[in-house]
Amino acid sequence: MAKSYYEFFCPVKVIAGHAALEHIPFELASLGSKRPMIITDKGVRNNGLLKPIEAAFEGTDVVLAHIFDDVPPDSSLETVRAAAEAYRTNNCDAIIAVGGGSVIDTSKATNILVTEGGDDLLKYSGAHNLPRPLKPFFVIPTTSGTGSEVTMVAVVSDTQKQVKMAFASNYLMPHAAILDPRMTQTLPPHLTAMTAMDAMTHAVEAYTCLAANPMSDAYATAAIKKISDNLFNVLENLTDAEGRLELAQASTMAGVAFSNSMVGLVHSLGHALGAVAHLPHGLCMNLFLPYVLEYNKEVNGNKIADLLFPLVGPDIYAQTPADQRADKAISTLLAMRDRLFSLTKLPRTLSETGKVTKEQLDEVAEKALNDGSIIYNPKEATLKDLKSILEKAW
């Protein structure tokens, strides 16, 4: 059934392929930029990932004016102010984010300060509080998970108040996302698995939650298929350039999907667990995905059944009776998690993390009940329902 009304928006240019990095100077010049600043972290720099980017600028009119590599795993207002100061001191005119979620969020927030001036980021927090377009901004992801390179959201910690500040504006979307397999080939097996399951969850929830629409469905199912087809090949050969590119594209497609159709209860529980037990977001997604699908199945079993096709391909889908496809899709995801655990020790249950106690589950449930993502879940959930899902995930 067609939706009576929906909106779909993705203005980010995607530059993807085995020589994508080499196109950056031309793209910057076309936006009038001559002095970009790279924002990254020590890990990315120490792994030599900036070398091919720096090489791409040799012999061009565009100069890498500064490299700011002080982004911590959980970015903060202080980090953003320091990056903005470096941008101004070095007379930069564009930002290139090279990294994962924290680097990309830091870069988005830095772009607010260098465009608007001043040091007060807080007055722009919340939704749609930016008055105008920002400076040229490119993102080069070094993980295939967050999808932040195509979303309009940034989250930065206020360490003094111990709260996470959210920013949402169409102006936060990058001008371009550059997907190059050279950027993810040094990602170790554990992180490869965890970030892929982050992208998988984005795609699955984008497809099965309430705000799904025909456009987001196309991106979501394509992302699920790419992850299913390529994740285990990449884990067997970490430098598989073709497979790495496919996973990078899947992450971006899932990002496009969920930024247009939202996510649901897996994210509510994941955000809550991350806040209480300080576990990585991708790990939290992996923990809860099958259990939430099981919970939702009675109201959207037909949508869950649809997932079987991109998860396993046409032959198994056709051999599975229609009334068993939803269960088969869930069991396929459970089997995928088992295989990831045997290959990379990526935890499947709360107890396997070794970082969560039974006493924390009530707090996780209460935080999840108040998380915004729960609004888009296809089945309403009470505190008791959430505790039940947490028990199953234990």
Secondary structure, DSSP 8 states (H G I E B T S, - for coil): ---SS-------EEEESTTGGGGHHHHHHHTT-S-EEEE--HHHHHTTTTHHHHHHHTTSS----EEE----SS-BHHHHHHHHHHHHHTT--EEEEEESHHHHHHHHHHHHHHHH-SS-GGGG-EES---S--S-EEEEESSSS--GGG-SEEEEEETTTTEEEEEE-GGGS-SEEEE-GGGTTT--HHHHHHHHHHHHHHHHHHHHSTT--HHHHHHHHHHHHHHHHHHHHHHHSTT-HHHHHHHHHHHHHHHHHHHHH---HHHHHHHHHHHHH---HHHHHHHHHHHHHHHHHHHHHHHHHHTHHHHH-HHHHHHS-GGGHHHHHHHHHHHHHHHHHHHH----SHHHHSS--GGGHHHHHHHHHT-GGGGG-SS---HHHHHHHHHHH-
